Amino acid sequence: MEFNANKVDEANAVVTATVSKDLIEKNLDKVAKQAAKTLDIQGFRKGKVPVSVVKQRYAENLQQDAEGEAVRDILTNALKQLNIKNDDLVGEPAFSKYEKQDNGDIEIEIKIACKPEVDLGDYKSLIPAVEDKEISDKEIEERLEEMSKSSAPLEKIKRKRMVREGDFAVIDFEGFVDGVAFEGGKAEKYPLEIGSGSFIPGFEEQIVGMKYEEQKDVTVTFPAEYQSKELAGKEAVFKVTLHEIQEKVPAEIDDEFAKKMLPQEENATVETLKEKIKEQLKNAEMGKYYREELKPQYLDTLVEKINFALPSTVVDQEVNFALNNKVRTMTEEEIKGLQEDASKVESIRDELKGDAEKSVKATFIVDALAKAEGVDVSDQEVTQVIYYEAMQMGQNPQDVLKQYQEAGYLAAIKMSMIEDKVITKLLDEKLGK
């Protein structure tokens, strides 16, 4: 078995070989004999099926098995010669050539991608300056007031007046399009917060000024992108009756209120609650600051300063992913133009390659940072994050987890969590936490 195995660089290798017809036929005899021992074919006792019959009946499958075995042997020996361990591989080796010759031989070329060696150097010296965000007393007071309002029960207003912004209007309504009531357009005693923007644009504004027990026709137009195609872009008339107006009466901000807000905290006071609010606001502010400003800045610097070879097949995959996303935004005419002119596709691929290389490079750098800092994320942590986000969205966590598993998203989610964790650790250290 002859082959040539060469390392292009530390992250890429190429194997070329000619798989001879004789070797394939030899493998074909071997796999046919193995199959003959286990196959059940009518007219023959199990294990006594003639090899010639097996070859005749399963020729195509046996041929594929015979070729596959020859290629696997070549690949195994090539990896051994190149001193590349299975753990060093990135993805599966990919065929860049697989041509059957007239004489029965097969010419193959296999591209092998390996994990590059990433020398981080003095990566901590590249961490940007970190500013410690301060939370003002005004921000704390505003959050206290929000909590007081949001936790307050709805109460009927003490005097009858017209509806105004911020009220909860208790209404009956029924919607009609072209004089016909439509499904899901009816409700009774519905408490609508005026100004919340939760109804069709223009609806809430027309409720302002209504009086108790007043009936009114509210005319609106459904947005063109409305979820129901039957209603999208159509004008509708809602027959509305106002029953009463409710408002939230904020609770007094005292130690009793603090105890309700902090049930796990023993002897909670307003000052305790303010400290908790300050901590929450600061964590949120620092998280946003890290995520939107410092993390991209740090990663861009690392990508610029650290150099190493990238696995070409991984870069190609990233380009393909970006290309597919770009095609989804194109018009039918633009897509037709790509189908008619392959050079346009290659031109777009060239445009996308730079960003793809940066993205792949960043991924390997983050992996190296995580190893250097001893940072990891368990599968259980990934599951917990997915469950939490699903519940926040009102979705079934198990269904969401299953969807992510089937779509192959879990590895990307885990990598994203590792990235956040390791860079947050480094930024916190810089800040002196």
C-alpha positions in Angstrom: 0.0 0.0 0.0 1.7 3.2 -1.2 0.7 6.7 -0.1 2.2 10.1 0.4 1.5 11.9 3.7 2.8 15.5 4.2 2.2 18.2 6.8 1.3 21.5 5.1 1.7 23.3 8.4 1.1 22.5 12.1 -2.7 22.5 11.6 -3.0 20.8 8.1 -1.9 17.7 6.4 -2.6 16.1 3.1 -2.6 12.4 2.2 -2.5 11.2 -1.4 -2.7 7.6 -2.6 -3.7 5.2 -5.3 -5.9 2.4 -4.1 -5.2 -0.4 -6.4 -7.9 -2.6 -8.0 -6.1 -5.7 -6.6 -6.3 -4.4 -3.1 -10.0 -3.6 -3.4 -10.7 -7.1 -4.8 -8.7 -8.6 -2.0 -10.7 -6.7 0.5 -13.9 -7.6 -1.3 -13.1 -11.3 -0.9 -12.5 -10.7 2.8 -15.7 -8.8 3.6 -17.7 -11.2 1.5 -16.4 -14.2 3.5 -17.2 -12.4 6.7 -20.7 -11.6 5.5 -21.3 -15.2 4.4 -20.9 -16.3 8.0 -23.8 -14.3 9.3 -26.2 -13.8 6.4 -29.6 -15.5 6.2 -30.4 -16.2 2.5 -33.3 -18.5 1.6 -32.1 -21.8 0.2 -28.9 -21.9 2.3 -28.1 -22.8 5.8 -26.9 -19.9 8.0 -23.1 -19.6 7.8 -23.0 -21.8 4.6 -23.9 -19.2 2.0 -21.4 -19.4 -0.9 -19.2 -16.3 -1.2 -20.1 -16.0 -4.9 -23.8 -15.7 -4.0 -23.0 -13.0 -1.4 -21.0 -11.1 -3.9 -23.7 -11.3 -6.5 -26.5 -10.2 -4.2 -24.7 -7.5 -2.3 -22.2 -6.3 -4.8 -22.6 -2.6 -4.4 -22.6 -2.6 -0.5 -19.6 -5.0 -0.5 -17.7 -2.8 -3.0 -18.2 0.3 -0.7 -17.1 -1.7 2.3 -14.0 -3.0 0.5 -13.0 0.6 -0.7 -13.8 2.0 2.8 -11.5 -0.6 4.5 -8.7 0.3 2.1 -9.0 4.0 2.7 -9.2 3.5 6.5 -6.0 1.5 6.4 -4.2 4.3 4.4 -5.5 6.9 6.8 -4.4 4.9 9.9 -0.9 4.4 8.5 -0.7 8.0 7.4 -1.6 9.4 10.8 1.0 7.1 12.4 3.7 8.3 10.0 2.8 11.9 10.6 2.7 11.3 14.3 -0.9 12.7 14.6 -3.0 11.2 17.4 -6.8 10.9 17.1 -7.2 13.4 19.9 -5.2 15.9 17.8 -7.8 15.8 14.9 -10.3 18.5 14.4 -13.5 17.1 12.8 -13.3 14.2 10.3 -10.7 13.9 7.5 -12.2 15.2 4.3 -11.8 13.9 0.7 -10.7 16.6 -1.7 -10.3 13.9 -4.4 -11.9 10.5 -5.0 -11.6 9.5 -8.6 -12.1 6.0 -10.0 -9.8 5.3 -12.9 -10.5 3.2 -16.1 -8.2 0.4 -14.8 -10.2 0.1 -11.6 -7.7 2.0 -9.3 -8.9 4.9 -7.2 -7.0 8.1 -6.9 -7.6 9.8 -3.5 -6.6 12.9 -1.7 -7.5 13.5 2.0 -7.2 16.7 3.9 -6.5 16.3 7.6 -7.2 19.1 10.1 -5.3 19.2 13.4 -5.6 21.3 16.6 -3.0 24.1 16.3 -0.5 24.8 19.0 -1.5 28.2 20.4 1.3 30.1 22.1 -0.6 32.7 24.2 2.6 34.5 25.3 2.0 37.2 28.0 -1.8 37.3 27.3 -2.5 39.0 30.6 -0.6 42.1 29.6 -3.0 42.5 26.7 -6.1 42.8 28.9 -7.6 46.3 28.5 -8.0 48.7 31.4 -11.2 47.9 33.4 -13.3 50.7 34.8 -15.3 50.0 38.0 -18.8 51.1 37.3 -20.6 53.0 40.1 -24.3 52.9 40.8 -25.9 56.3 41.8 -28.4 56.7 44.6 -30.9 58.0 42.0 -30.7 54.6 40.1 -31.3 52.7 43.3 -34.3 54.9 44.2 -35.8 54.5 40.7 -35.5 50.7 41.0 -37.1 50.8 44.4 -40.0 52.8 43.0 -40.3 50.3 40.1 -40.4 47.4 42.5 -43.1 49.2 44.6 -45.3 49.8 41.5 -44.8 46.3 40.0 -45.6 44.5 43.3 -48.7 46.7 44.0 -52.1 45.1 43.5 -54.6 46.6 41.0 -57.3 48.7 42.6 -60.4 50.3 41.2 -60.0 54.1 41.1 -62.0 55.9 43.8 -63.7 58.4 41.5 -65.1 57.9 38.0 -63.1 59.7 35.4 -61.9 59.2 31.8 -59.1 56.7 30.9 -55.6 58.1 30.8 -52.1 56.9 30.1 -50.9 54.4 32.7 -54.4 53.2 33.7 -55.5 49.6 33.5 -58.8 49.7 31.5 -61.0 46.7 32.2 -62.7 46.1 28.8 -64.8 43.8 26.7 -63.8 43.7 23.1 -64.6 41.8 19.9 -62.8 42.2 16.6 -64.2 42.1 13.1 -62.6 42.1 9.6 -65.0 43.0 6.8 -67.9 42.6 9.3 -66.9 39.0 10.3 -65.6 38.2 13.8 -62.2 36.5 13.7 -60.8 33.8 16.0 -58.9 35.1 19.0 -60.3 38.6 18.7 -62.6 38.5 21.7 -62.3 38.8 25.4 -64.3 39.9 28.5 -63.1 42.0 31.5 -59.6 42.2 30.1 -57.3 44.5 32.1 -55.4 46.4 29.4 -52.5 48.6 30.6 -52.7 51.8 28.5 -49.3 52.7 27.1 -47.9 49.2 27.4 -47.9 48.7 23.6 -49.2 45.1 24.1 -52.1 45.5 21.7 -52.2 46.3 18.0 -50.6 49.8 17.2 -53.3 52.5 17.6 -55.6 50.5 19.8 -54.6 51.7 23.2 -54.5 55.3 22.1 -58.2 55.2 21.2 -59.1 53.9 24.6 -57.7 57.0 26.2 -60.7 59.3 27.1 -63.3 56.6 27.4 -65.8 56.8 30.3 -67.4 54.1 32.4 -69.7 51.8 30.5 -69.0 53.6 27.3 -69.1 51.6 24.1 -66.9 52.5 21.2 -65.7 51.2 17.8 -61.9 51.1 17.6 -60.5 50.9 14.1 -56.9 49.6 13.6 -54.8 48.0 10.9 -52.9 44.8 11.6 -49.1 45.1 10.9 -48.0 43.6 7.6 -45.7 41.2 9.5 -48.5 40.1 11.9 -48.1 36.4 12.9 -51.6 35.5 11.5 -51.3 35.7 7.7 -55.2 35.9 7.5 -55.1 39.2 9.4 -51.7 40.7 8.4 -52.1 44.1 6.8 -55.9 44.1 7.2 -58.1 46.8 8.8 -60.2 45.6 11.8 -62.9 47.1 13.9 -63.1 46.3 17.6 -66.3 46.8 19.5 -65.1 47.9 22.9 -67.0 48.4 26.2 -65.2 50.0 29.2 -66.3 48.6 32.5 -64.0 50.2 35.0 -60.6 51.8 35.4 -58.0 50.3 37.7 -54.6 51.6 38.9 -51.7 50.3 40.8 -51.2 52.0 44.2 -47.5 51.7 45.0 -46.7 50.2 48.4 -45.0 52.3 51.0 -41.2 51.7 50.9 -40.5 50.7 54.5 -38.9 47.8 56.4 -42.1 45.8 55.9 -41.8 46.2 52.2 -38.2 45.2 52.3 -39.1 42.0 54.2 -41.6 41.1 51.5 -39.0 41.7 48.8 -36.3 39.7 50.6 -38.2 36.8 52.2 -34.9 34.8 52.6 -33.2 37.6 54.4 -33.5 37.7 58.2 -34.5 41.1 59.7 -34.4 42.8 56.2 -34.6 46.6 56.2 -34.8 49.2 53.5 -31.1 49.7 53.7 -30.6 45.9 53.2 -32.8 46.1 50.2 -30.9 49.1 48.8 -27.6 47.2 49.1 -29.1 44.2 47.2 -30.5 46.5 44.5 -27.1 48.2 44.2 -25.4 44.8 43.9 -27.8 43.6 41.2 -27.6 46.9 39.2 -23.8 46.8 39.4 -23.5 43.2 38.3 -25.8 43.9 35.4 -23.9 47.1 34.4 -20.5 45.4 34.7 -21.8 42.3 32.8 -23.0 44.6 29.9 -19.7 46.5 30.0 -17.7 43.3 29.8 -19.9 41.7 27.2 -20.3 44.6 24.8 -17.1 46.6 25.2 -14.2 44.8 26.9 -14.6 41.2 25.7 -14.7 42.1 21.9 -11.8 44.5 22.4 -9.7 41.9 24.2 -10.5 39.2 21.7 -9.7 41.5 18.7 -6.3 42.3 20.3 -5.5 38.6 20.9 -6.5 37.7 17.3 -4.3 40.4 16.0 -1.2 39.7 18.2 -1.2 35.8 18.3 -0.3 34.0 15.2 -0.7 30.3 14.4 -1.8 28.0 11.5 -5.6 27.4 11.1 -7.2 24.2 10.0 -8.3 24.9 6.5 -11.4 22.6 6.6 -12.6 24.4 9.7 -12.2 27.8 8.0 -14.1 26.4 5.0 -16.9 25.3 7.2 -17.1 28.8 8.8 -17.2 30.4 5.3 -20.0 28.0 4.2 -22.0 28.9 7.3 -21.6 32.6 6.6 -22.4 32.1 2.9 -25.6 30.2 3.7 -26.7 33.0 6.1 -25.9 35.6 3.4 -27.9 33.7 0.7 -31.0 33.6 3.0 -31.1 37.4 2.9 -30.8 37.5 -1.0 -33.7 38.0 -3.4 -34.7 35.3 -5.9 -33.0 37.3 -8.7 -29.7 37.5 -6.8 -29.8 33.8 -6.0 -30.5 33.0 -9.7 -27.4 35.1 -10.6 -25.2 33.0 -8.3 -26.6 29.8 -9.8 -25.7 31.0 -13.3 -22.3 32.3 -12.4 -20.1 30.2 -10.1 -17.4 32.9 -10.0 -19.8 35.1 -8.1 -20.1 32.5 -5.4 -16.3 32.3 -5.2 -16.1 36.1 -5.0 -18.4 36.1 -2.0 -16.5 33.3 -0.4 -13.3 35.3 -0.7 -15.0 38.3 0.9 -16.2 36.2 3.8 -12.9 34.4 4.4 -11.2 37.1 6.4 -14.0 37.2 9.1 -14.2 33.4 9.0 -10.5 33.1 9.8 -10.8 35.6 12.7 -13.7 33.7 14.1 -11.9 30.3 13.9 -8.8 31.9 15.4 -10.7 33.4 18.3 -12.3 30.0 19.0 -8.8 28.3 19.4 -7.5 31.2 21.4 -10.4 31.0 23.9 -9.9 27.2 24.2 -6.2 27.9 25.0 -7.1 30.6 27.5 -9.6 28.2 29.2 -6.9 25.6 29.6 -4.3 28.1 30.8 -6.8 29.5 33.4 -8.3 26.1 34.4 -11.8 27.2 33.3 -14.4 24.6 32.2 -18.2 24.4 31.9 -19.9 21.1 32.7 -22.7 19.7 30.6 -25.0 20.1 33.6 -24.2 23.9 33.6 -25.2 24.1 29.9 -28.4 22.2 30.6 -29.2 24.6 33.5 -28.7 27.7 31.3 -31.0 26.2 28.6 -33.6 25.3 31.1 -33.6 28.8 32.7 -33.8 30.6 29.4 -36.6 28.3 28.2 -38.6 29.0 31.4 -38.0 32.7 31.0 -39.6 32.5 27.5 -42.5 30.3 28.7 -41.2 27.3 26.8 -40.9 23.7 27.8 -37.2 23.3 28.9 -37.0 19.6 27.9 -38.4 20.4 24.4 -35.9 23.2 23.9 -33.0 21.0 25.1 -34.0 18.3 22.7 -34.2 20.8 19.8 -30.8 22.1 20.6 -29.4 18.5 20.8 -30.9 17.5 17.4 -29.7 20.7 15.8 -26.1 20.2 17.2 -26.1 23.5 19.1 -24.9 22.3 22.5 -21.2 22.4 21.6 -21.5 26.1 20.4 -23.5 27.0 23.6 -20.9 25.4 25.8 -18.0 27.2 24.0 -19.8 30.5 24.3 -20.2 29.9 28.1 -16.5 29.0 28.4 -15.6 32.2 26.6 -17.7 34.4 28.9 -16.4 32.6 32.0 -12.7 32.8 31.2 -12.7 36.4 30.0 -14.9 37.5 32.9 -12.3 35.9 35.2 -9.4 37.7 33.6 -11.3 41.1 33.6 -12.2 40.6 37.3 -8.6 39.9 38.1 -7.5 43.1 36.2 -10.1 45.1 38.2 -8.7 43.6 41.4 -11.8 41.6 42.5 
